[in-house]
Amino acid sequence: MSNAPDLSLTHYPKTSPRPQTLIIAVLLGLFVLGAIVVSPYGGWKQSVLFLIGGLFGLSLYHASFGFASAYRKLFVYREVKGVLAQILMLAVATLIFAPFLLTESAFGQDVRGAVAPVALQGAIGAFLFGVGMQLGSGCACGTLYTIGGGSSMMLLTLLTFGVGSFWASLTGSLWEGLPKLEAISLVQTWGWLGVVLQLAVLGAIALLLQRWNQPSASSHFVSNLSLWKRFLYGPWSLVFGAIALAILNGLTLLLAGRPWGVTWGFTLWAAKVAQRLGWNPATSEFWNQGVGAKTLSESVFADITSVMNFGIVLGAALAAALAGQLAVKQPPTKTAIAAALVGGLMMGYGARLAFGCNVGAYFSGIASTSLHGWLWITFALLGTGLGIRLRSLFRLAL
């Protein structure tokens, strides 16, 4: 176990939980208020997407669905269950996405997958992200849901995550000349054959992981709650969490017209803060035109990614309060704080280079059958190997 924030199932009481009733009431009130506040910026869809963000946060917390921790356990202990849950999530999401990506529409609305070029800059960015998420002891969505669960240290990760992604947006021209291929989507290239091919690859990886698995000798948490109480108060199984995340990403695709993403919100928040501090967007090619200029001129409540990120934090806080576990958690050591700051910066810069993070590039990218998603996870795992070795420099346990 790490001495960094780790919301594992062991944090759940083995007896009936004592929900924090007053906090739950306040959080539910904030959900209602938030849905009202964002509605003028996108109508009922914006409100629903905010609530879906809340369900993402609740699902991530109740299932303790980690990416960084799952890879670390895979490398260090040969424990595969966390990665197998991700494979299940990807397979279910692929099947949900495919019919809509084939027609490029859903209920009269245009939809597009998370598809990006297969580029050297993407490989470099994913590698940096892989190192960073081991030093920061979290990923993009993990940063948000652990903040919701009460981690004060992950606020520092979020701070430098935003700084790193904003920095990358200012230096994009440095990487544009690197080799790259055009975006390749299996479902758009080969139709259902591409979907079958991807599912076959996912199945083969799952079988290989099962053969490589080293059964853990640690005791497993067993809840004595009934099914409906476990659904409400947690904990959830990784399988249930994986399916829930895939379904919620499918709903995001249908409502937003594109899949779930996280890190664009961090980039935008940092840019708005920089603007308040005197930075001139006219000095940046990215922020002076196109999507950058448009979103920077609008309220954060008009930005779907930001709105869903707010929902994730509140949803995780609600899950923690339902489990009776919501409390502020202080950073364990000064070296852990340093690791969180460095890790956040690397994740932010890397995510911008790689056209997304573990959510936008990996989860949504592979669910969209984009080859850049496969490139992302390959190089993120290489970075993970280095990141695990670097953890000892910051006195972080494995």
Summary of the structure (lengths in Angstrom):
residues: 398
radius of gyration: 20.0
end to end distance: 5.7
largest distance: 59.0
contacts: 1523
relative contact order: 0.25
helix: 69%
strand: 3%
